[in-house]
Each structure stands twice: as C-alpha cells, then as structure tokens.
Amino acid sequence: MHESRNDSVGFVTFSSTQPVNLPRISYKRARFPALVSNQRNVSRKPVVCTVQSVPSIYSTTDVRISKTSEWKALEEHAKNVILKTHLRDLVTDAKRSEKLWAEFDGCILDYSRQRVIPETMKLLFALAKRAQLEEKKEAMFRGDKINVTEDRSVLHTALRAPKGTQLYIDGMNVVDEVWQILEKIRTFSERVRNGQHVGVTGRPIKNFIAIGIGGSYLGPEFLHEALRTEKVASAAAGDRVLRFLSNVDPVDVKRATDKLNPEETLAIVVSKTFTTRETSINAKTIKDWLIYHLGDSAETIKKHMVACSTNLDKVVKFGIAPENMFPFWDWVGGRYSVCSAVGALPISLQYGFDVFERFLQGAHSMDAHFRYAPLEGNLPVLLGLLGVWNMSFLNYNARAIHPYSEALLRFPAHIQQLDMESNGKHVNIFGEAVDYPVGEIDFGEPGTNGQHSFFQLLHMGQVVPCDFIGFIESQNPVCEEGEPVSNHDELMANFFAQPDALAFGKTAEEVRQEGKSEWLTPHMVFTGNRPSSCLLMPVLDAYVTGQLLALYEHRTAVQGFLWEINSFDQFGVELGKVLANKVRKQLNESRYFNKEISGFNHSTTKLLNRYLEGSVGCAFEHVFHYEDE
Ligand SMILES: O=P(O)(O)OC[C@H]1O[C@](O)(CO)[C@@H](O)[C@@H]1O
C-alpha cells in the first residue's frame, strides 16, 4: 500500500529552565502547553527539541492510564469474572471461540485459550481508545519524534515501505533514501555473488562474517536461520557460508573463523554507533586475521571489509572505505534494524537481494494491516492487548514463545531483546514511576525441544502465557514409511496438543480414573487454566518471516503505547557499560603498570585480584589509549 501522507513532526515542545520535579498540576501544565490551549492550534512546525518534549498525542492525556475508568473496569472484570472462571469452561464454548479468532494475509490468530471472554476484549479495546492507540500508531508511522528521550522518529516501518512511497521527515523523503541504500546493497551483493567483486588474491568471496551485537546481530541471525533451510533461499545460497561474531569472548572469534579461508571471506561490521566495545574489538581482531593472512594493504581491507552503520567518521577511521559503508539512520532503533542495511547486507550476500526483498514485502504487509485494520481484527493490536491484560491485570510477569519450526530457533532470542529492551522500563513517558506491572520476561525454544526442557514448569509450576507458532507446511517435508503421519504432522500434533493441555489440565478425578493411587494423584494433577495463543501460518518463507517480525515488533509498540512508556530508548544498558570502562582501565593499569586495584567495593576488588593472579592478559606488547571514553 502506498502512503502519501506527511503530517510533519507534530509534537509539543517546551523550552524551560524549570526543575522537572514541580508539583503535579503545575508540572503538567508547564510540560504540556496543549492542555491549556486548543490542541488543534498547536504549531505543527518541526521545532528544536529542548529540555522537555512529549509527543502531542500524550499532551491530551490528562489522567494517567491506570487511573482511568477503563483501567478500573478491567481490574474489576479480572477480579469478578475472569479470575473466577477456569479456561476449561471457556474453551468448551464454541461461540466464544469463534469470536476469539482473527486472520490476515494467511496468518491465523486463535486466542480462544487466553483468559478472556468477548466482554474482556471490549474492555481492552476501550482501554486502547482511551490510551489513544490509533493516534500513537499513526504518529509512529508518519514519523513524529515519539522517542522523546532521544528526540527521534521511530520509522522502522519506512524501511519496508514500497519504492515510490512518500514520507517526508525534516524535508527529506526517507523512503527514497531507504531505497537508494537498498539499491546499493542489491548492486554490491550481486557483484560479490557473481564474482565481479573478488578477494585480494583474486578468489571469489563465498564466506561472510557479520560482526555485531544486540540489535545489530539478533535480527539478522534469526532471519538467516529462518531462511537457511527454506527452498528458494537455500538454493540461492549454494555453498556460501554466513556466520555471526557477536560475543567479545575470544572463543567466538575462533568459532566464527573456524575453517574459513580468509581469501574467500568478507567481514561485515554492523554497528549503528560504531562505538560498541564488543564490536570494535571483534572487528579489529578480524581485521588482524585478514591482514595476517592476506597482507597489510589498503586493498585487503577494501576487498574484505565493509560496514553497516550511521557513523561514517568512525567507519572511515577504522579503515573501511566510505564506498564500502552501507548507512542507515538514527530513526532506526538497533533492535528494530533488521530491515535496514543491518539485515539487508548479510542476507542479500548470502541469499540474494530478491529473497531479502520478499522479507521486506511480508513485513510491509503486516505494517499496513497494523496501521489500517480496525482494532478488533488487528493481529498486532490483539497480541499487544493480550500482553497488557496478562501482565498488568492477571499479573503473569513472564511469557514464552514456542515456534514449532526449528528454523525459528533464534526467533525467541530476537523477540526477547526486542521486547525486553523496549518495555523493560520503570517510568512512564512523563518520567513518573509506573504503578502497574509492565515488561514481561520473554523466553522460548522451538517445539518440540522446549517440551523436553522447561515445559514441566509451564504445566505444573508458574503460569506463563505462551505463544505457539506453527506452520501448515514444512520447509522440508519428510515421510517415514510405517509411520502413521508425516514428520511435520508429528511436530504439529504437539503444536495442537500443548495449548489444550495447558488450558484444560487434568483433574484429580481424571487421574484417579486412570487407576493412580491416592498418594500419587496430587503429583499427577495438572491445574490447567494456563493461557496461550496459537498462530498458524502457511510455510516459513522469506515473506512469512517478514510478517512474523512485524507482528511482534508492533505487539511491543502496542504494549508500550498502552502503558505510556517509551519503548524506543534503552538507557538501562548504560550503567553496566560505564562500570566495565572503569574495570577495563584498572585491569590495564594493574596488569601493565603494576597499579593497585582501587575504588571498588571489597568483593569486586577481591575478585579482580584473583582474576589478575590467575590470567595472562596479552602476550604481546600492549599499546593502549582511552580515546572513546
Ligand atoms: O549497533 P551498535 O551501536 O553497535 O549497538 C549494539 C546494541 O547495543 C545496544 O545499544 C545495547 O545493548 C542495543 O540496543 C544495540 O542494538
């Protein structure tokens, strides 16, 4: 779907030298001038963000979400209706189940095993309206700077907008820029794949090492794994090898380079900031590895190293030629960056650009659905609302994703970062402590492996709402003679069985009827009443992978929008990084300049000294400077 809207920036800013901890009323008025003026008269010109700025969509919110009548109604409903009802009794109601079902573009969502009834959904839609979900969604799509703490737009949806879409931010059509870079990636990846771009010794490049961490790694890795066994993609990959180097643990270098011929290897340094320590060190190590094997020439780096980043200066300083940098933009958050050069380059090199483009198309299809479909049938909205319901009203503080597809083995890890880095917050967008539970612990494993691991707890221990993701067809259909069903049917039998086992459980009566002794009976009772959703999709190809990605990205945004938190910053990762800088400095000074460890608590000092006594550090002459700190 082509978009032609440009509503400009549309957020309220307030330039003030006032302290931020003013009493509630004056604080609100001071921060949100739109409250005391007519919202429609607020200037929509882009303005320089100063001390405090909150998107205009929040400025009309005079009551915090948890104090609204809609929130209270859900609390009452949870207490008086849902917590008194067992899923066993709900799931047997076919009419109810029929209503708790939604479909879009081949993707089926059955949420009849959630602890909801149609009335619950009505109340959740009312809450969504009160939280101005539609307006916030629209603000995100049109590029308002909804990431207020970093004064940035949140436009990962523009990364998969079709060519020709117009979306102007600060006078630039960002979709044109996106496509310029995609075309550059198409050209470069084709040159590498068809042997026009060869290594410094003239050998064709067929190995790729993507060096990056967090959002610059998890998305591309999940996508690579999803495609690795897919028919079209695996044929296009041929004997090419794509590996990831993320951990600063030197063991990861060994694993990433193991048995690769440097003459045939291209390293892709992926880092939005190009200052991340892990990535810088790994990039240096791989540079050394290439130079050691191929000679120390500018040509070696030119032929064997490229970068995806927003920081041209740092990339060039590192020694990568500017033409070998594939840029993206500050309005792409790291964990939302797989559709930018971050994913486009490694995936196009490995599988060809066309495969990556299909992935973008799938994501765009889900974007358009999220943007335009009514809340009641909107898959990401439904998932998001159920998340809010389970977390904030039923107090389930974890949730699990079980893809019944081995190819999605890294999907839970990607969604874990996406969601936990986004919604793991303790204050709302106004800087006030949230007074309701937000931000689930996300984890998961492909089925059926997970069943033989942590499902015991899911069935008999804590209640963890689950998402089961299954596919109608396998990427690799196999049938065994003498077996009653195909291997994929076997897998899917589990996909269909587990949600019911969780919902229904097994009563003491049922256990007794199986002839179990009285003392054993309580050990064999399943309480049931454990909520889950089922997503059923056609077959895991590039397009469907794109749909799935966007579905979960938007789920996270919906939850953040309802909870009134900023899902797009991640200051929580900073403190540990700063402390590591201090430790690094002391390790260096102690090891190479004999300085005593100081400035830490007793325990850390003791641990550091033990570590220094037992380890060797660098075996070569050490050159060191603190330039980046
Ligand atoms: O792409 P960069 O700048 O190297 O950052 C890597 C990752 O580090 C984080 O900032 C924190 O873990 C992530 O959000 C980000 O994706």
The ligand as a Tripos MOL2 file, in Angstrom:
@<TRIPOS>MOLECULE
LIG
   16    16     1     0     0
SMALL
NO_CHARGES

@<TRIPOS>ATOM
      1 O1         24.7030   -1.2300   16.8030 O.co2     1 LIG1
      2 P1         25.5140   -0.8070   17.9750 P.3       1 LIG1
      3 O2         25.6310    0.6870   18.0690 O.co2     1 LIG1
      4 O3         26.8630   -1.4680   17.9540 O.co2     1 LIG1
      5 O4         24.7680   -1.2440   19.2810 O.3       1 LIG1
      6 C1         24.5350   -2.6010   19.5480 C.3       1 LIG1
      7 C2         23.4420   -2.8220   20.5500 C.3       1 LIG1
      8 O5         23.7800   -2.2860   21.8080 O.3       1 LIG1
      9 C3         22.6200   -1.7680   22.4420 C.3       1 LIG1
     10 O6         22.6920   -0.3740   22.4430 O.3       1 LIG1
     11 C4         22.5340   -2.1490   23.8730 C.3       1 LIG1
     12 O7         22.6640   -3.4800   24.1020 O.3       1 LIG1
     13 C5         21.4790   -2.2590   21.5740 C.3       1 LIG1
     14 O8         20.3480   -1.5220   21.6800 O.3       1 LIG1
     15 C6         22.1190   -2.2060   20.2340 C.3       1 LIG1
     16 O9         21.3850   -2.9000   19.2880 O.3       1 LIG1
@<TRIPOS>BOND
     1     1     2 2
     2     2     3 1
     3     2     4 1
     4     2     5 1
     5     5     6 1
     6     6     7 1
     7     7     8 1
     8     7    15 1
     9     8     9 1
    10     9    10 1
    11     9    11 1
    12     9    13 1
    13    11    12 1
    14    13    14 1
    15    13    15 1
    16    15    16 1
@<TRIPOS>SUBSTRUCTURE
     1 LIG1         1 GROUP 0 **** ****
